[in-house]
Amino acid sequence: MTPQTRGGTSDRPSWDEWLSNRRRQPTTAILCALVGVTAVIDLATGTGTQIIHLSGLAALIAAMLCTTRQVVLVGAFYTASVAVVYTSELANSGAPTVIASITGSAVAGIACVLLCKSRWEREQLLARVRSAAEAAQRTLLRELPLHTDDAVVDGLYVSSAQDALIGGDIYEVLPTPYGTRVLIGDVRGKGLPAIHAGAAVLTSFREGAYHQPSLLGVCTRMEEALLRHNHYARDTGDGERFVTALVLQLEPAGRAEIVGCGHTAPFRLGGGKAEEIWLDDPGLPLGLGNLAPQARTAQRCSFPAGERMVLCTDGVTEARDGKGVFYPLVDRLSTWADLPSPELVERLRLDLLRHTGDQQSDDAAILVVRRNDCVAADEAASADGP
């Protein structure tokens, strides 16, 4: 993100702008050199067939690449070169031709300056819009890694939408009175409607995670929020959405509680290998819970110190290469199981992009949950007693 000046804009260029200008200096010198070369050729040949006007493209190129001040420099140099060439041929060309040529080159230079100014203003507007959009998106999904007293969560998020930081996948990590609670989810569909549905679920989780003693209660709150959103969406002509989700809670004595809502099962990393944690009750997605014959159930599993748990969306497990082969997540996790979480996440990001040929068709999110070893050890010691 381009650094912004607090309390308004500043006349002084930012570091990025200064560096960009420095990088454009060679471009300006090259363009002026091209104009100078054509002028020298015209003066040396003296044939009366001037090629100096071809160098007017230099001013046009400058208008597309350089700053306004640099375009003025190239345009002025081009006009001056035209004046020198035609003045030297005054006897052959005649005064009207010389005046018309110099005037035409000056008008072309002014047009290039105006074009550059318009481009520069649009670039600044686009930068401000992108900055505001990024701030809004970061409000919805906080930047990873996230920390609590008993966990560190690294991860990645790859949006399938061009120039977008987020899409239909959601995640959150919260310290609560009942322990660290983690959410990962995937909204059916894409675009703004999917983001709106994801925001409804995410907001409900952030509220319910602090006030609901059980994970099942948190899931109920999220489903209620999504149903209200769907009711409003029907009234506004938008389609209904459902959200697959997985909610995790870290418990004392190296245990964890999981509630599945039709989401991809998590993986456990430990002992240099990766294994899938099979869910006894995968559940139905949020928004479809009333179709299930029985209520959702919670499942507990071992999650001791030194192990990590990987949560992901189907944008990872169902990512395909050009031949339609699914991404081998379990194999990759087993191969890199001993890597630190940040390095593991970076390997997965690059490998996922390579596998799909940088043509991600769905949003992809991965969370790597690592229990804080010190806190986990203290909990285990407390559970064993004095």
N, C-alpha and C positions, 0 to 999 in steps of 0.2 A: 504494500500500500504506500502510496506517495505521502510523505510526511505533511501534515497540515499545521498551519500556524494557529495557535490558540487565540481566541478573541478577535478573529477576522483575518483577512489576507495581508500579506506583507509584500512590499515592493522589492525586497531583496530576494533573489532567486534561491530556491532550496538547493541542497547538495545535489539531488538527483538532476535538477534542471541545469545546474552549473556543469555537472559531469556530462550531461547530454550535449550541452553547447560545446564543450571541449571536444567531444567525439565528432561533432559536426564540422569543426574547423578544417580537418583535412578535406572533407567534401567540398567546402567553399573554395579552398585553394585549388583543388582539381578542376572545378568548374571554371574558375577564372583563368586557369592555365589553358583550358580548351578554347576559351574565347580568344585568349592572346595568341594561341597557335594559329587559329584561322585568320586572325588579323595579320599576322606576320606573313602567312602564305599569300594573302591578297596583296600586301605591299611588295612582296618579293617578285611575284609573277607579273603584276601590273598589266594583266590581260584585259581588264575591264569587266571580267566575269567574277563578281564578288561572291564568295562563299561565306562571308561574315554573318549573313542572316541565318545560316544554319545553326550558328552558335547561340541563337535565341532560345534554343531548346535548353541551354544551360540555366537560363533564368527560370524556365518552367520546372525543370528538375529541382532547382533550389526551392521553388515555391512549395513543392511536395515534401521536401526533406528537411529544410533548414528553418531557422528562426526568421522573423520579419527583418531584423537588422541585417542578417546575412543575405537575405534576398535583395535588400536595398543595395548592398555592396556588389553583388553579382550583376544586378540590373544596371547599376550606374557604370560598372566596368564595361558591360556589353554596349551600352549607349555611347560611351566614350570611344570604344574601339570602332564602332560604326562611323562615328564622326571623323576619326583619324583616317580610316580607309577611304571614305568618300571625299574627304577634303583633299587627299592626295590625288584623287582622280577628278578634281573639279573641272579641269579643262575638257575632259572627255565626257563627263556625266552631265554637266550643266548645273547651275545653282538650284533650280526647282527640284531636280532629282535628289540633290544632296540634302536639301531642307526636308523633303518628304521622307527620305530614308532615316534621317536623324530623328525626326518627329515620330515616325512609326516605331522605331526602336525604343524611344522614351515612353510612348504609350504602352507598348508591350511590357516594358519593365514595370510601369505603374500597375498594370493589370495583374502581373505576377505578385506584386507586393500585396494587393488587395486580396488575391486568392490565398496567399499565405496567411494573412491576418484572419480571414474567415476560417481556414483550416485550424489555426492555432486556437481560436475561440471555441471551436467545436471540440477540439481535443481537451481543452480545459473543462468544458461542460461535461464531457464524457467521463473525465477523471473524477469530477465531483459526484456525478451520479453513481459511478462504480464504488466510490468511497462510502456513500450513504447506503448503497445496497449491501456492501460488505458488512457495515456496522449493523444493519438490520438482521442480516443472516447470522452474524456472530451472536446476536442477542438470542436467537432461537436455539442455536447449537453452539455451546462453548468450545473453545479451542482445546484440543488435546495436547499434552497429557493432562489428566485431572487427578487431584490428590485429596485424600481424606486421611483421618488419623490411622486407619488400619488398612489402607489400600492405595496403590498407585495404578492408574489406568492409562495405558498408552493406546494408540490406535490410529486408524486412517479413515478418511472419508473421500470417496471418489464419486463426483456427481456426473451423471451421463449428459446433463444439459451443458451446452457450451457456455463458458464464462460465468457459470453459477457455482457458488461454493456449496450449496446444499440442494437437495431434491426431496424425494419421498422417504428417505431413511431418517430415523431419529435415534438419539441416544442421550443418556444423562447418567451422571454419577453424583450421588448425594450422601453426605453424612447425616444420619438421623438418630433420634434417641434409641432406635432399635438396631443400629449398626449401619454399615455402608450398604446402600441400595443402588443397584445398577439396572438401567433399562436400555434395551436395544429393540428397535422396531422397524417395520417396513410397511409403508402405506401402499395400498393397491392404486395403481395409476401414477401419472406424472403431472408435472406442471403445478400451477398455483393451487388448483383444487386439492391436490395431494399434500402440498405444503400446509394448507389451511387445516386439513384433517389431522396431519401430524402435529401441528401446533396445539390443537385441542387436546390430544392425548398427552403431549409433553407437558403442557401446563397443568393438567390434572394430576400427572405423576408427581410433579414438583410440589404440589400442595398435599396430595394424599400421602406421599411417602413420609411426611413429618407427623401426620395425625392418625394414620391407620396402623394399629399394632401388628396386623398380619399382612403378608404379601397378597393374600387373596382379597382382602379389603381394598388394597391399592388397585388391584386389577378391576375390581367392581367399580371403583370410582372412575377409572380410565374408560371403561366401557360405557358407563352412564354419560360421560362427557362426549364420547364419540357419537352416541345415539342422539344426544341433543344437537350436535353439529350436523348429523345427517338429516334430522328433522328440519333444521334451518336450510340446509342445502336443497332439500326437496322443494321448499317454498320459493327458493330463488332460481329454480330450474337447473341446479347442478345435480350430478349423480351422487348416489350414496357411496361411501367408502368403508372398507374394513381394513384393519391394521393387524398384521402378525406381530407378536411381541414376545420377549423373554425378559423376565424380571428375576434378578439375583439379589440375595441378601447374605452378607457375611455374618456368620454366627460364631460365638466363642468355641474354644476347644477344637479349632481346625475344621469346622463344619460350614456348610453353605446350604441355603434353601433356594429352590428354583420353582418358578411357576411358568409353564409354557402356554402360550396363546397362539398355537398354530405356527410357531416360528421354528427356524433351523435350530437343531440341538447344539449345545455348546461342546467345546473340546477342552480336555485337561492335558496340560503339559507337565511332565515330571519324569525323572529318571531317563532323560534323553529320548523320550518318545511322546507321541501324541495319541490320545484315544478319545473317541466320541462318548459323551455322557448320554446314554439312552434314557429318554424320558418315558416313565410309565404312563403318563397322561399328557400327550402333546397338546391337547386342548384345541379349541376352535379360535379363530382370530377374533380380536376385539370387534364388536359390532355384530357378531354372529353367535354370541354366547347363548342367546335364548333358543337356538336351534339344537343345542346339545341335550342329550337325554338326562345328563346329570351335571352337577356343578363342577367347576374346575377343582383340581386338587394340587397341593404343594408337594414337592419332593425334596428330600434332604440327601446330601452326598458329602463325601469327604473332600476337604479343601485345606490341607495342612500347609504350614509354612514351607517355603521352598518350591511350591507348585504354583502354576499359573492356569488361569482359565481363559479360553478364547471364545468370544461371542462374535457372531457375524451375521450378515444378511444374505439372502439368496443371490444377491448381485455378485457375491464371491463364489459360492458353491455352484452356481449355475452359469458362470461366465464361460463362454466357449471361444475356441480359436477358429481359424478359418475353415477347419475341417469338421467343426461341430463337436469337438472333444471338450468335455467339461474340465474346469480348472481342478487339478489334483491337490486340493487344500490339505488333506490329511497327510499326503506324502511330503508336501512342502513343510508342514509343521513338524513332522518327525525328523526331517533333515536338519531343520534349524532350531530344534527344541532347546538347545543349550545356549543359544544366542541371547544377549540382553534384550529386553523388550523393545527399546528404540530401534536397535539394529534389526530385530526380527520384523518389526513393522515396515521398515524401509525396504527390506528384502522382499516382503510380500507385495508392497506397492509396486516396485519395479517389475517383479515377476508377473504380477497380474496384468500390468499394462503390456508387457511383452507377449503374454499369452493371448490377449485379445487384439493384439496389433494396434493398441491405443485406440480401439474402437469399442469403448464400453457402452453396451446397449442398456444397462440398468445401473442404478445407483448401487454403490458398494460401500459397506461399512464394516470395520473390524475393531473390536475392543479386546485388549490384552490386559486382564485383571491380575495384578500381582498383590497378594496379601503382604502387608508390611511385616517383615520377619520378626522385628522386635515386639510388636503388639501381639502377633500370633503366638510367639513364645511365652509372653507374659500370660496370655489367656490360657495356654496349655498348662502352665505351672499353677495358675490359680485353680484350674479344674482338678488337678491332681491333689491339691491341698498341701498343708504344711508337712 
